[in-house]
Amino acid sequence: MSDEFRKWQYDVEQAIEEWTKQLVKEALKQCEVGKAEDWLKKNKPKPSGDFHATTSEQFNTIVQTMFEDAKRELHKEVRKLRFKQNGDEE
């Protein structure tokens, strides 16, 4: 495998991580957990009805997974905020 192709793979992986973080930031702008989850759900791409595992369908699956990862990260962020708030109240 060429170095250029490996670099491309690395760059794509880094971009996926960064875009997932951006999805969390956008969802948090909704100011309520339920609304943030709704925003992620509304913007998550829909799977194609007929899946043949083509490259484009696999890519769509990766993007869908990014939204699921963002949802998990959203919940982590909310727990951190609640923990900080509870710690400040004591």
Stockholm file with secondary structure:
# STOCKHOLM 1.0

chainA/1-90         MSDEFRKWQYDVEQAIEEWTKQLVKEALKQCEVGKAEDWLKKNKPKPSGDFHATTSEQFNTIVQTMFEDAKRELHKEVRKLRFKQNGDEE
#=GR chainA/1-90 SS CCHHHHHHHHHHHHHHHHHHHHHHHHHHTTSSHHHHHHHHHHHSCCCCSSCCCCHHHHHHHHHHHHHHHHHHHHHHHHHHHHHHHHHHHC
#=GC SS_cons        CCHHHHHHHHHHHHHHHHHHHHHHHHHHTTSSHHHHHHHHHHHSCCCCSSCCCCHHHHHHHHHHHHHHHHHHHHHHHHHHHHHHHHHHHC
//
